Amino acid sequence: MSNFYSNKSNATRAAKAFAKANSVDVATLTVSQVLDGTWTFAAEAQAPAPLARPYRVVRRNPVREAARATAKAAALEAAAQAAVAAAAKAGVPADADAAAAKAGVPAGETPRHKEFAVYGRSSLLSPVAFVHSFLNQHGKELSRKDALFQLSQKGVNNHTARTQYQRWFAANK
């Protein structure tokens, strides 16, 4: 350093300020007296600090990405088929008339929601999207009660079906 100080305290104080400003360890700085009686400090030569995380080149492989996407789609399809099989094993009826008969309601009438509602977790992978697509196809011709009944028979949670029906209804007035 080319700065000179009148006493050791001032040189030490300046060395600490230099260390703080330049992100240098104070222990690497030495304070020394020059021949004319003034004081100065000097930094030891240091190797540059290694990078915290070295850079890594990532090369995209479209063939590998397509294979992963295909495998992921196959896994989702298998999970969906497993959910349908589990629903069938649990005794969830496949159509609305069979569900109404199971609930003890005459054919053509919809049972009360407490008799058919699904209160557990929805058995579908994306129940919100399913509700909206179902309602876009069949919502205009069904009453709210019938729509909720059919959605619950497809494995959608009762509260999800009710909420999403209301949002769909408000958007499609």
BAFI-3210 file (N, C-alpha, C; in Angstrom, 3 decimals, decimal comma, padded with zeros to 6 digits):
// residues 173
n [1|2|3|4|5|6|7|8|9|10|11|12|13|14|15|16|17|18|19|20|21|22|23|24|25|26|27|28|29|30|31|32|33|34|35|36|37|38|39|40|41|42|43|44|45|46|47|48|49|50|51|52|53|54|55|56|57|58|59|60|61|62|63|64|65|66|67|68|69|70|71|72|73|74|75|76|77|78|79|80|81|82|83|84|85|86|87|88|89|90|91|92|93|94|95|96|97|98|99|100|101|102|103|104|105|106|107|108|109|110|111|112|113|114|115|116|117|118|119|120|121|122|123|124|125|126|127|128|129|130|131|132|133|134|135|136|137|138|139|140|141|142|143|144|145|146|147|148|149|150|151|152|153|154|155|156|157|158|159|160|161|162|163|164|165|166|167|168|169|170|171|172|173]
n.u [000,851|000,444|-000,057|000,810|001,115|000,942|001,199|001,135|-001,448|-003,197|-002,456|-003,177|-005,959|-006,624|-005,863|-007,762|-010,103|-009,548|-009,498|-012,144|-013,502|-012,544|-013,052|-011,143|-009,196|-008,357|-006,173|-004,343|-003,134|-000,352|001,090|003,574|006,600|008,113|011,344|011,563|010,043|007,311|004,195|002,811|000,674|000,450|-000,820|-000,761|000,112|-002,496|-004,085|-006,678|-010,006|-011,777|-014,538|-017,828|-019,601|-018,834|-019,179|-021,336|-021,763|-024,696|-026,108|-028,685|-030,670|-032,701|-033,827|-033,577|-035,121|-037,644|-038,063|-038,194|-040,493|-042,407|-042,249|-043,104|-045,731|-046,768|-046,570|-048,368|-050,732|-050,911|-051,254|-053,729|-055,358|-055,040|-056,309|-058,950|-059,432|-059,188|-061,356|-063,433|-063,066|-063,630|-066,293|-067,566|-070,072|-070,318|-072,009|-074,626|-077,264|-076,874|-075,624|-077,658|-079,494|-078,005|-077,977|-080,575|-082,616|-085,328|-085,207|-084,247|-084,526|-082,576|-080,469|-080,266|-077,570|-076,035|-076,261|-074,755|-072,357|-068,828|-066,538|-063,928|-060,523|-060,219|-060,409|-059,296|-056,643|-056,466|-058,812|-060,128|-059,778|-061,057|-063,708|-064,396|-064,115|-066,036|-068,369|-068,392|-069,084|-071,515|-072,906|-074,901|-077,223|-077,803|-079,127|-077,972|-077,879|-077,977|-075,625|-073,659|-074,102|-073,384|-070,689|-069,656|-069,964|-068,039|-065,803|-064,997|-064,319|-066,860|-066,955|-065,102|-066,366|-068,706|-067,685|-066,254|-068,319|-069,843|-068,037|-067,768|-070,406|-070,767|-068,981|-070,134|-072,615]
n.v [-001,165|002,239|004,150|006,016|006,092|007,878|006,555|003,242|002,423|003,881|002,831|000,138|000,413|001,427|-000,767|-002,662|-001,439|-001,508|-004,278|-004,937|-003,501|-004,687|-007,373|-009,056|-011,197|-010,174|-011,221|-011,730|-009,343|-007,256|-005,045|-002,641|-000,836|001,846|002,993|005,794|006,209|006,187|004,413|001,578|-000,692|-003,961|-006,306|-009,816|-011,883|-013,619|-016,601|-016,716|-017,026|-020,129|-020,868|-020,983|-022,862|-024,794|-024,103|-025,885|-027,498|-028,048|-030,180|-030,472|-033,217|-034,135|-036,624|-038,181|-036,609|-036,844|-039,566|-039,658|-038,101|-039,711|-041,969|-040,834|-040,116|-042,667|-043,694|-042,018|-042,730|-045,401|-045,014|-043,743|-045,799|-047,609|-046,205|-046,197|-048,942|-049,377|-047,895|-049,356|-051,751|-050,905|-050,613|-048,504|-047,393|-047,671|-046,168|-043,650|-044,629|-047,146|-046,309|-044,839|-046,895|-048,380|-046,599|-046,787|-045,375|-044,656|-045,348|-042,744|-040,660|-038,418|-039,106|-037,712|-035,457|-036,296|-038,994|-039,890|-038,526|-038,032|-037,860|-038,244|-038,149|-037,092|-039,413|-038,918|-037,711|-034,980|-033,355|-030,833|-029,841|-031,927|-031,630|-029,161|-029,751|-031,778|-030,359|-028,476|-030,092|-031,386|-029,702|-027,771|-029,177|-030,535|-030,460|-028,724|-030,489|-033,018|-032,877|-032,707|-035,160|-036,976|-036,262|-036,982|-039,710|-040,263|-040,053|-037,629|-035,415|-034,270|-031,578|-030,342|-030,669|-029,140|-026,548|-026,054|-026,331|-024,080|-022,037|-022,572|-022,191|-019,428|-018,348|-019,071|-017,852]
n.w [000,000|-000,612|001,214|004,113|007,648|010,770|013,197|014,707|015,448|013,780|011,291|011,644|011,971|009,442|007,910|008,724|007,785|005,048|004,641|005,190|003,191|000,865|001,042|002,318|004,351|007,589|008,882|006,932|006,386|006,976|009,278|009,254|010,184|008,490|007,309|007,763|010,001|009,741|009,429|007,697|005,832|004,389|002,030|001,902|-000,849|-002,355|-003,413|-005,837|-004,636|-004,746|-006,901|-005,582|-006,580|-009,202|-012,704|-014,895|-017,882|-019,556|-021,712|-023,983|-024,822|-027,192|-027,874|-025,574|-023,834|-025,037|-024,673|-021,877|-021,471|-022,699|-021,078|-018,677|-019,349|-019,801|-017,233|-015,877|-017,178|-016,399|-013,657|-013,676|-014,696|-012,630|-010,589|-011,533|-011,491|-008,735|-007,825|-008,951|-007,611|-005,054|-005,188|-006,425|-008,474|-012,064|-013,687|-013,589|-013,131|-011,960|-009,636|-008,436|-007,974|-006,177|-004,048|-003,273|-004,508|-006,641|-010,198|-012,423|-010,618|-008,646|-005,938|-002,560|-001,730|000,449|000,397|-001,705|-001,860|-002,200|000,216|000,771|-000,471|-003,858|-006,534|-008,946|-011,083|-011,750|-010,516|-010,659|-013,272|-014,566|-013,669|-014,836|-017,591|-017,837|-017,159|-019,201|-021,302|-020,498|-018,796|-019,417|-019,910|-017,594|-014,256|-011,289|-009,112|-010,383|-011,879|-009,853|-008,660|-010,721|-011,022|-008,532|-008,723|-010,532|-009,061|-007,942|-005,286|-003,076|-002,126|-003,797|-006,263|-005,852|-005,407|-007,811|-009,632|-009,037|-009,724|-012,452|-013,262|-012,709|-014,531|-016,910|-017,287]
ca.u [000,000|001,272|-000,444|001,652|000,377|001,853|001,417|000,719|-002,910|-003,855|-002,165|-004,005|-007,341|-006,740|-005,782|-009,062|-011,063|-009,208|-009,921|-013,605|-013,945|-012,099|-013,339|-009,865|-009,037|-007,475|-004,958|-003,382|-002,535|000,740|001,372|005,015|007,137|009,041|012,583|011,412|009,243|005,881|003,651|002,015|000,241|000,548|-001,587|-000,012|-000,438|-003,417|-004,667|-008,101|-010,911|-012,471|-015,962|-018,646|-020,132|-018,294|-020,157|-021,487|-022,427|-025,796|-026,477|-030,020|-030,768|-034,137|-034,269|-033,726|-036,261|-038,864|-038,232|-038,654|-041,879|-043,222|-042,293|-043,937|-047,122|-047,163|-046,750|-049,628|-051,821|-051,000|-051,824|-055,155|-056,016|-055,052|-057,349|-060,241|-059,560|-059,429|-062,734|-064,307|-062,918|-064,274|-067,740|-068,130|-070,775|-069,784|-072,921|-075,508|-078,422|-076,424|-075,361|-078,953|-080,053|-077,239|-078,380|-081,955|-083,481|-085,921|-084,526|-084,683|-084,417|-081,229|-080,509|-079,760|-076,110|-075,396|-076,316|-073,818|-071,176|-067,492|-065,915|-062,488|-059,701|-060,678|-059,643|-058,777|-055,370|-056,722|-060,266|-060,657|-059,849|-062,083|-065,024|-064,673|-064,339|-067,327|-069,438|-068,436|-069,770|-072,847|-073,447|-076,094|-078,395|-078,002|-079,331|-076,817|-077,919|-077,599|-074,206|-072,871|-074,252|-072,555|-069,273|-069,256|-069,859|-066,783|-064,702|-064,608|-064,726|-068,095|-066,694|-064,444|-067,389|-069,593|-066,951|-065,947|-069,592|-070,220|-067,141|-068,137|-071,707|-070,580|-068,260|-070,941|-073,982]
ca.v [000,000|003,440|005,088|005,966|006,559|008,415|005,581|001,859|002,316|004,365|001,877|-001,048|000,802|001,515|-002,137|-003,299|-000,853|-002,052|-005,686|-004,972|-002,975|-005,544|-008,770|-009,724|-011,608|-009,251|-011,940|-011,725|-008,013|-007,011|-003,645|-002,528|000,516|002,168|003,578|007,187|006,226|006,084|003,048|001,201|-002,100|-004,641|-007,547|-010,942|-012,379|-014,745|-017,249|-016,374|-017,971|-020,985|-020,608|-021,766|-023,986|-024,666|-024,130|-027,169|-027,380|-028,991|-030,341|-031,038|-034,349|-034,236|-038,020|-038,596|-035,878|-037,451|-040,859|-039,396|-037,646|-040,883|-042,803|-040,152|-040,256|-044,056|-043,847|-041,356|-043,566|-046,574|-044,561|-043,498|-047,100|-048,186|-045,509|-046,708|-050,304|-049,286|-047,433|-050,487|-052,725|-050,344|-050,682|-047,285|-047,768|-047,088|-045,189|-042,968|-045,454|-048,159|-045,631|-044,516|-048,152|-048,746|-045,701|-047,078|-044,348|-045,143|-044,926|-041,449|-039,651|-038,247|-039,165|-036,536|-035,442|-037,022|-040,417|-040,275|-037,658|-038,558|-036,896|-038,501|-037,570|-037,420|-040,512|-038,466|-037,011|-033,540|-033,285|-029,521|-029,821|-032,898|-031,042|-028,136|-030,371|-032,467|-029,372|-027,877|-031,034|-031,801|-028,800|-027,026|-030,058|-031,133|-029,569|-028,727|-031,714|-034,141|-032,731|-033,081|-036,605|-037,685|-036,004|-037,794|-041,093|-040,376|-040,052|-036,279|-035,048|-033,500|-030,148|-029,890|-030,594|-028,020|-025,296|-025,877|-026,109|-022,683|-021,216|-022,800|-021,559|-017,984|-018,001|-019,422|-017,320]
ca.w [000,000|-000,699|002,261|005,295|008,813|011,765|014,272|014,417|015,607|012,566|010,220|011,910|011,682|007,990|007,389|008,962|006,850|003,731|004,622|005,122|001,902|-000,230|001,400|002,562|005,742|008,307|009,276|005,824|006,295|007,932|009,562|009,512|010,257|007,421|007,819|008,220|011,207|009,452|009,415|006,535|005,859|003,098|001,924|001,347|-002,112|-002,120|-004,588|-005,913|-003,966|-005,711|-007,045|-004,657|-007,324|-010,557|-013,785|-015,549|-019,169|-019,689|-023,109|-024,124|-025,713|-027,488|-027,898|-024,174|-023,275|-025,573|-024,007|-020,513|-021,537|-023,010|-019,871|-017,695|-019,796|-019,557|-015,787|-015,516|-017,694|-015,525|-012,391|-013,909|-014,792|-011,285|-009,826|-012,009|-010,968|-007,292|-007,643|-009,270|-006,518|-003,865|-005,357|-006,998|-009,693|-013,292|-014,273|-012,644|-012,772|-011,008|-008,365|-007,830|-007,471|-004,979|-002,976|-002,908|-005,072|-007,892|-011,421|-012,934|-009,573|-008,093|-004,474|-001,856|-001,839|001,546|000,089|-002,756|-001,883|-001,907|001,119|000,839|-001,536|-005,202|-007,128|-010,237|-010,992|-011,782|-010,414|-011,039|-014,741|-014,965|-013,417|-015,842|-018,904|-017,752|-017,184|-020,531|-022,192|-020,055|-017,780|-019,822|-019,935|-016,276|-013,118|-010,388|-008,319|-011,243|-012,228|-008,677|-008,490|-011,700|-010,723|-007,375|-009,173|-011,283|-008,104|-007,537|-003,934|-003,078|-001,961|-005,027|-007,302|-005,572|-005,622|-009,226|-010,337|-008,839|-010,533|-013,848|-013,471|-012,738|-015,761|-018,089|-017,161]
c.u [000,900|000,901|000,458|000,906|001,361|002,109|000,821|-000,806|-003,630|-003,636|-003,025|-005,472|-007,569|-006,702|-007,115|-010,129|-010,818|-009,706|-011,430|-014,108|-013,623|-012,304|-012,066|-009,816|-008,024|-006,165|-003,911|-002,704|-001,449|000,973|002,859|005,446|008,188|010,248|012,430|010,497|007,746|005,477|002,843|001,536|000,323|-000,256|-000,693|-000,671|-001,285|-003,864|-006,138|-008,963|-011,612|-013,950|-016,742|-019,195|-019,629|-019,412|-020,173|-022,259|-023,498|-026,185|-027,815|-029,992|-032,244|-034,655|-034,518|-034,926|-037,580|-039,133|-038,735|-040,111|-042,823|-043,359|-043,181|-045,419|-047,629|-047,411|-048,053|-050,833|-052,025|-051,617|-053,324|-055,926|-056,093|-056,131|-058,735|-060,480|-059,849|-060,852|-063,711|-064,263|-063,630|-065,784|-068,362|-068,787|-070,233|-070,716|-073,895|-076,681|-078,043|-076,154|-076,668|-079,599|-079,333|-077,642|-079,830|-082,944|-084,063|-085,184|-085,105|-084,620|-082,990|-081,308|-079,999|-078,234|-075,422|-075,397|-075,279|-072,485|-069,897|-066,804|-064,418|-061,762|-060,239|-059,802|-059,062|-057,466|-055,558|-058,233|-060,855|-060,810|-060,923|-063,476|-065,354|-064,909|-065,684|-068,479|-069,520|-069,183|-071,239|-073,551|-074,726|-077,356|-078,713|-078,323|-078,085|-076,741|-077,482|-076,118|-073,320|-072,934|-073,350|-071,068|-068,807|-069,135|-068,600|-065,572|-064,225|-065,143|-065,930|-067,831|-065,985|-065,482|-068,300|-068,922|-066,730|-067,219|-069,978|-069,330|-067,473|-069,447|-071,574|-069,891|-069,107|-072,381|-074,491]
c.v [001,233|004,471|004,894|006,624|006,938|007,452|004,225|001,710|002,768|003,395|000,621|-000,764|000,867|000,123|-002,859|-002,755|-001,370|-003,493|-005,790|-004,532|-003,918|-007,035|-009,589|-010,079|-010,688|-009,931|-011,951|-010,368|-007,862|-005,515|-003,559|-001,069|000,706|002,883|005,007|007,309|006,195|004,616|002,833|-000,237|-002,660|-005,939|-008,616|-011,373|-013,611|-015,318|-016,859|-017,457|-018,827|-020,604|-021,512|-023,010|-023,866|-024,758|-025,499|-026,969|-028,466|-029,026|-031,029|-032,150|-034,566|-035,667|-038,505|-037,903|-036,463|-038,797|-040,670|-038,955|-038,812|-041,779|-042,170|-040,268|-041,675|-044,294|-043,193|-042,161|-044,801|-046,197|-044,306|-044,811|-047,782|-047,535|-045,982|-048,111|-050,289|-048,827|-048,567|-051,523|-052,245|-050,315|-049,396|-047,664|-047,032|-046,046|-044,673|-043,829|-046,545|-047,539|-045,273|-045,772|-048,584|-047,881|-045,930|-046,051|-044,902|-044,585|-043,617|-040,343|-039,612|-038,307|-037,863|-036,621|-036,211|-038,534|-040,838|-039,524|-038,418|-037,519|-037,126|-037,805|-038,013|-038,511|-040,133|-037,719|-035,502|-033,315|-031,943|-029,435|-030,790|-032,305|-030,028|-028,748|-031,111|-031,474|-028,661|-028,777|-031,239|-030,797|-028,106|-027,877|-030,675|-030,073|-029,660|-030,039|-032,917|-034,084|-033,146|-034,585|-037,358|-037,467|-036,842|-039,262|-041,330|-040,295|-038,687|-036,016|-034,115|-032,003|-029,571|-029,712|-029,391|-026,686|-025,037|-025,708|-024,639|-021,763|-021,353|-022,081|-020,048|-017,541|-018,221|-018,932|-016,848]
c.w [000,000|000,361|003,467|006,440|009,899|012,919|013,887|014,504|014,345|011,401|010,392|011,585|010,168|007,353|007,568|008,017|005,437|003,597|004,480|003,751|000,751|000,026|001,535|004,035|006,419|008,666|008,170|005,655|007,360|008,052|009,910|009,506|009,162|008,036|008,339|009,433|010,969|009,362|008,144|006,705|004,458|003,167|001,337|000,044|-001,816|-003,451|-004,654|-005,268|-005,017|-005,772|-006,104|-005,344|-008,759|-011,600|-014,444|-016,839|-019,253|-021,159|-023,189|-025,151|-026,014|-027,491|-026,470|-023,537|-023,766|-024,905|-022,580|-020,506|-021,820|-021,783|-018,807|-018,065|-019,552|-018,067|-015,329|-015,984|-016,820|-014,182|-012,539|-013,998|-013,434|-010,426|-010,235|-011,465|-009,470|-007,013|-007,920|-008,155|-005,260|-003,994|-005,857|-008,313|-010,909|-013,881|-013,221|-012,210|-011,769|-009,642|-007,667|-007,259|-006,203|-003,784|-002,554|-003,416|-006,363|-009,108|-011,923|-011,904|-009,056|-006,575|-003,853|-001,806|-000,721|001,295|-000,944|-002,700|-001,527|-001,043|001,261|-000,300|-002,896|-005,795|-008,484|-010,045|-010,953|-011,717|-010,857|-012,555|-015,233|-014,793|-014,500|-017,223|-018,923|-017,872|-018,530|-021,514|-021,807|-019,156|-018,149|-019,740|-018,576|-015,237|-012,226|-009,615|-009,144|-011,611|-011,062|-008,425|-009,456|-011,444|-009,538|-007,765|-009,992|-010,367|-007,657|-006,132|-004,003|-003,012|-003,190|-006,132|-007,083|-005,859|-007,109|-010,057|-010,221|-009,677|-012,021|-014,172|-013,588|-014,036|-017,000|-017,985|-018,491]
res [m|s|n|f|y|s|n|k|s|n|a|t|r|a|a|k|a|f|a|k|a|n|s|v|d|v|a|t|l|t|v|s|q|v|l|d|g|t|w|t|f|a|a|e|a|q|a|p|a|p|l|a|r|p|y|r|v|v|r|r|n|p|v|r|e|a|a|r|a|t|a|k|a|a|a|l|e|a|a|a|q|a|a|v|a|a|a|a|k|a|g|v|p|a|d|a|d|a|a|a|a|k|a|g|v|p|a|g|e|t|p|r|h|k|e|f|a|v|y|g|r|s|s|l|l|s|p|v|a|f|v|h|s|f|l|n|q|h|g|k|e|l|s|r|k|d|a|l|f|q|l|s|q|k|g|v|n|n|h|t|a|r|t|q|y|q|r|w|f|a|a|n|k]
***
